[in-house]
């Protein structure tokens, strides 16, 4: 298999291994810092990848994403504040364990389970991605557009609380991506006479604005409304001596967690292949299934180690398989995938099924870097998670967020040395803040922005093939199947929402 020469190549490159180690540390710190996300860190570091070789750039950001997913568990367990959305499931049992003085055990369970889930996901990626790419090579423009359509609908309707707001977010992303020159006619559209806009909206300033500046604005607003709750929670955790490194974990204690970690790994890997669903959904499904099968379900939510193992394995298992649709179809399955797609494009690498014909070695070296990244954050997390937590506690939030705020302007300008990019970043920051404030879907917006160009090209090609007849999407079975998948996903989501509302109204009537 191609992965073994790739592993050998990585292990014999000390500079690359150092980059992986640094990425594991950065991702863990960012993931464990309340209010920051791995997506924000990757977006902010995106400009420096201009000056790196493609493999170094991709591996560095990819490992930050992996480690950041795990780092969220540290904040969830110690500070009662999920570092990521998926860590909210870990928080249910992790923080009660911390209050009982068992934060060390909880973090070790989270670390081991994250490693198990992540390795399971990567193994499935390595085994299956070649087959998916081979099938993708046989798809024509109509089938590819149908896949894009299904991705738009699934991402817009499944992620978030509101179907309408999710679809609206996806539509806004498509409209923003259309700014610039028409790819067929070359005519300007939505430029409003601006020369700078004729080149379109830059990916780097948009990402930095939406993910980083928008999050900073949201944190400023949140801290104006309420005091930071993590300080009281942290004092309480410290008073219980939860930072004691001697809080060891035995095999007998972890043994009941192992089936939940393995099941969570399978659930996360399966969900990771589907664009848009993400690690939060995987974590909560795994938690619910684990509780249903648990021998002591009444203990879940009160401090069960198994309640930490199940969501953490699923959370991290999403990481590898979510790369499959990105690499084989050019469709990112997550916001981190959307940013990585930008890195591929920055370095002139065309993502899609032909990637396995032109840059197969690069792909498998990236997988190998991911495997070493798992080992790196696993070792650091198992033996040093408490030190990471102590480091985070020493950083005052009144210093951290203003520093990040200033860094965004430097990062946006440094990409191309353009003040216009700084303007785009600023507007995108306000847009990201408003989307968070009014519960629109930031992930749907960004992924749709990235997908829009490819979707438009395949749609135009399909129309040329059929002389303008839209029936080509119905006449071709694979294209029709993907169109129906997208519509079915939205229908099931609507049905689920209506069912929840009916149950809620029934509960109110009973009360």
N, C-alpha and C positions, 0 to 999 in steps of 0.2 A: 504493500500500500504506500501511497505517496506521503503519508503522514510521518513515516519513520525516517526517511532522509531529511524531511523538514525539521523534525525534532533534533536530529544530529546537527543540522546546520545551525540551529538556534543555540544549542548548548555549547557549541564551539565559538560563539561570538560573544565575548565578555561585554562589549559595549551595548549590544542589544539586550543582554540579560540585565545589565544595570538600568537600562531604560524601562524594562518590565518591572523591576523592583521599585523604581521611583514611581512608576504609574500606580503600582499596588498601594504604596503609602499615600500618594495624593488622593486616589479614589476613596480610600478608607477614611481619611480625615474629612474630605468633603461630604461623603455619605453620612458620617457621624455628626456633622455640624447641623443643628436644627436650623431649618430655613434654607439650606443650600441643597442642591441636587447634583448628581453626576452629570446630568444633561447640561446644567449651567456651567460646570467646570470644563466640560469638553468644549462647549461653545466658546468659552473665554480663551481656551488654549488653542483653538483652531488656527489663529494666524501664525503661530510659531511653527506649525507643520508645513508652511510654505518652504521653510529652509531645511527640512529633513528629507532623507530618502523615503520613498513611498512606504516601505515596510516598517521603518521606524515610526513614521507618522501614524499609520494605521494601528500598529501594535500598541503604541503609547496610549492612544485614545480608547482603543478597544479594552485594554486592561483597566483603565480608569473606570470605564462603564461597569465591568465585572466587579471590581473591588468596591465601587460606590454602592452597588446593590447590596453587598454584604455589610458595608459600613453603616447603612441605615439601621441595622439591628442594634448597633451600639447605642445610638440615640434613643431608640425605642425602649430598650431594656433599662438603661441608666437614667434617662432624663424624662421618660414618659412622653417623649415627643418623637414620632416617627421621622427618621431621616429621609425616607422615601415613602411613597404611597403604599407600596407593598409591605413595608415594615409595620404598618398599622395592625396587621394580623399578628405579627410577632409581639407587639406591644401588649396584646390581650393577656398573655401569660408571662411575658418577659418582665414587665414592670412589677407585677405582684411578687415574682421571685426575687427581684431586687429589694423590695420592701421587707422580704423575709430574710435578707442578708445572704441571698444566693445568686447575686448578679454574676459572680465569677462562673458558677456552674452554667447559668443561662447563656452567657456569652460563649462558653466552650461548646455547648450543645449547638448554638447558632452557627459557630464556625465549622464544626464537623459536618453538620447537615448541609451547610452552604457548599462545602467542598464536594460532598456526595452528589448533590443535585447538579452542581455545575459540571462535574465530570460526566455525569450521565447525559446531560444535554450536549456536551461537546462530542461525546462518542457517537450519539445519534446524528449530529451534524456531519462528522467526518464520514460516517458510513453512508448516509443518505444523500448528501448534497450532490454527488456525482450523478446519481440516477435522476435527480430532479433536473439538473442541468441538461442531461441528455434528452429528457422529455421536452424541456423548454426550447431546445434547438429546433424541434419539429413544429413549433407554433408559428402561425403567420400573424400579420397585423390585426386581423379581426379578433383572434383569440387573445392576443396580448392586450388589446384595448378592453376586452371583456373582463380580463383579470384586473386591469386598472379600475374599471367601473366597480367591480365587486369590492376592491380595496377601499375606494372612496366611500361607498355605502356602508361597509362594515366599520371602517374607522370612524365615520361620522355618526353612525347610529348606535354603535355598541359602547364606545368609550364615553364616559361622562354620565351625568344625571338626566339630561334632556336630549331626546332625539332631535328635536328641531334646532336646538342650539349647537348640537354636534354637527348636523348637516350644514347649518349656516357657517360654522367655523371652517368646514371643508370647502365650502363654496367661496368664502373670502380668500382662503389660501390659493384657490385656482385663479381667482380674479387678479390677485397681486402678482401671481406668476405670469400672467398674460401681458403685463406692462413691458413695453419694449417694441421690438420689431417682429412682425408676423413671419414665422419660419418658412412659409411658402412664397408669399408675395413680396416680403421685405418692407411692407408699409408699416408706419408707426401706429401704435395703438396705446391709448391711455397714458400718453406721455405729456399731454397738456403743453406741448411746445417746448419742453425741457430737453436739452441735448443730453444731459446726464442720464435721464430716464430712458433714452433710446436704447441704451445697453441693458436695460432691465434692472430689477432690484437684486443687489448682490446678496449671495447666500450668507457670507460671513457676517456682515453687519446686521442682517435680519435675525440670524441665530443669536448673536450676542445680545441684541436688543430684546427679543422676545423671552429668551431663557434667563439671562443674567440681569439686565437692567429692569425688566418687568418684575422679576422676583425681588429685587432690591426695593423697588417702589412699594410692592406689596408688603414687604417686611417693615418698611418705614411706617406705613399706614397702620399695620397691626400693632406696632409698638407704641404708637400714639394713642391707640384705643385702650390697650390693656398693658399691664406690667408683664414682663417676661415670666411665664409660669415655670420655666425650666429651672430657675434659680432655687425656688422653694423645694421643687422635686429633688434637685441635686443635693441640697442640704440634707433632706430626709434620707436619701440613698446613702450619703456619706456617713450619716449618724448610725446607720445599720452596718457600717464597715463592709459595704458591698464591693469596695475596691480592693479587697484583700486578695493578693495574688495566690495565697494558699488555699483559696476556695476551689479545690481540685474536683475533677470529675472521674469517677471510676467506670469500668466497663459494665458493671452490674447496673449502674445508674443510666448509662446510655443505651444498654441493650433493648429496653422497651421502646426507645426512640427510633431504632434502626428501621423497622417496618414502615413507620410514618415518613421517614426521610426517603426511603426507596420509592414509596408510593407518591410522595410529593415530587420527586425527581421525574417520574413518568408523567404526572399531570402537568408539571411545568414545561417539560420538553414538548409534549403534545400541543399545548396552548401556544408555545413560542413560535411554532411554525406558522400560525395563523396571524396575518398582519393586523395590528391594531389592538389586539386583546391585552397583551402586556402582562407584566409580572404581578401587578396588584390583583387582577382577576385570578391568576394562577394561585397566588398565596391564599386568598380567601376560600377558593374552591378546595384547596388541599386542607386548609384548617377545618372546614366544615365536614369534609369526608373523613378526616382523621378523628374528629370528635364523635362522628356517627359510629365509627368502628372501634373506638377506644373502650378498654375494659373499665375505665373509671371516668366516664364523660362528665360526671358531676364536679370533678376537680379542674376541668378545663375552664379557663378564665379566672382561676384563683391561684395559679402558680404551678401548672403541670409542665414538666420538661418536654413532654411529647408535643405540647401546644406551641413550643418554640421550634421544634424540629420540623414539623409538617410544613408550615408556611415558608420557613427559610430555605428548605430544599427546593420547593416549587419556585420561589422567587428567583433563585440563582439558576435553576435549570432552564429558564426562559432565555438566558443570555445567548447560548450557542445556537439553538435552533432558530432564533429570530434573525440570524444572519442568512439563513437559507433563502427566503424570498428576496432578500436584498441582493445576494450574489448571483442568484440564478435568473431572476426576473427583473432586477432593478427596482424592486418594491420594498422599501424599508418597513420592517414590522414594528418599529418603535421610534421614539424621538432620537435615541442614541444612534439607531440605524440610519436615520435621515441625515444626521451630522456626518457619520462615516461615509455615506454616499457622497457628501460634499467633498470629503478628503480624496476619494477616488477621482472625482471630476477635476479637482484642483491639480492633481498630478497626471491628468490626461489619460486616465484609465477608464475605459467604457465598461460599466457594470451590466451584467446580463449573461445569458448562456454562453456567449462567445468568450467571456472572461476565462472559461475553463479550457479554451483552445489557445488563447494568447498569453495569459498570465497565470497558468495553473500552479506553477511553483510558488508564486507570490501568495496565492490563496491558501495553500497548505502550510506555508511558513507562518501566515497570520493565525491559522488554527493552532499551530504549535506554540506560538507566543501566548495564545489564550490559555493553553494548558499549563504553561509555566507560570502564567499570571495567577491561575487558581492556586498553584502550590505556594506562590509568594504571599498572596494575601492570607492564605490559610495558616502558614507558619507565623506571620506577623500577628494575625488576629488571635491565634491560640495562645501565644506567649506574651503578646504586647497590647491587647485591646484596652486594658486598664490604663496603660501609659498614654495611648491615643486619647482616651477619655479625659485624662488629667490635662493633656495638652490643650484640648478644646476648651476646658473650663478656664484656662489661663488667658484665653483670647476674649477681651471684652467686646460685646456685640456693638457698642457705640464706636468702636474702632474698626471692627471687621467690615461692617457694611459700607461705611464711607470709603474705606480702602478699595473694596470691590467696585463701588460706584466709579471711582476715579480710574481704576484699571480698565473698565469697559471702554472708556474713551481712547485710551492708549491702544488697546487691542483692536478696536474698530479702525483707527487711523493707520496702524502699522501694517495692516493687510495689504493695502495698495497705495498708502500715502495720500489718501483722498479725504478731504473735509466733507465731501458729499456723502461718503460712507458713514461718517460720524452723524450727519443729519438723518440718514436712513435708520441708523441704530437708535437714535433718540426717539424718532417717531415709532419705531417698532417696540421700543421699551414702553412707551405710553400705551401702545396697542396691547402689548402683553399684559400690562397691569390692568387695563380695562376688561380684558377677556377673563382674567382671574377674578376680578371684582364682581362681574355679572355672570359668572359660571359658564362662560363659553369655553370651548375645548382647545387649549393651546396645542396639544399634541396633534389633533386633527388638522388644525391650521397649518402647522409646519410640515407634516407629512404630505398633505395635499399640495402645498407649494412645491415641494420637491418632485412629486409625481406628475404634476400638471404638464410639464413639457413633453415627457414621454407619452402621456396619454393623448395629447393633442396630435403629436406626430403619427402615432399608430391609427388614430381616428381618421386623419386626413388620408393616410395611405389606404385605409380600408375603403374610404369613399371613392378614391381613384380606381381601386380594383373593381368596384361594383358600379361605376359610372354614377355615383351619387345616391345609390339605393341603400337604405338602412337595413333592408331585409337580409343583407349579408351576415349580420350578427345572429339572425334567427335560423338561417339556412345551414350554418356550420354548427354541428352538434356541440363541440367543445366550447365555442363562444357562447352558445345559448345556455349551456350548463353553468358557466361562471356568472352570467347575467342573473340566472335564477338563484344561484347561491347568494348573491348580494341582496336580492329582494327578499329571499327567505330569511336571511339574518336580520333584516330590518323588521320583517313581520313577527318573528319570534321575540324581538326586543319589545315591540309594541304590545304584543300579547302579555309579556312578562310585566310590563308597567301597568297595564290595565288590571291584571290579576292582583298586583300589589296594592293598587288603589282600592280595589273591591274588598280585599282583606282588611285594609286600614279603615274603610268606611264601616265595614261590619263590626270591627272592634269598637269603634266609637259608638255605634248604635247599642252594642251590648252593655257598654259602660253607662 
